[in-house]
Amino acid sequence: MQKQARYLPDHIRRALRTWTLLIEEQGIWAMRKVPGYHDEPLKGDRKGQRSSRLSRGYRVVYEEYDSGEIVIVSVKEVMKHAY
């Protein structure tokens, strides 16, 4: 993940660091209460994973284990869908 983070825009790296610090200092439930993160469980192929918004265009995808460990799977750039 650290290698991948090098290629992210600076503002997204800062947002990811803020997200990580919030979880480390206050716990996963505190992060989930912050409305701006729009934390949600994923479906389909990603069932068992969750995502949180870092910005309008980026999401962090992570897994939470029974032990309480949080593992970041990826940071994804999301595009607006054409309707």
ABEGO torsion letter per residue (X at the ends): XAAAAAABBAAAAAAAAAAAAAAAAAEAAAAAABAAAGBBBBBEAABGBBBBBABAABBBBBBBBAAGBBBBABBBBBBBBBX
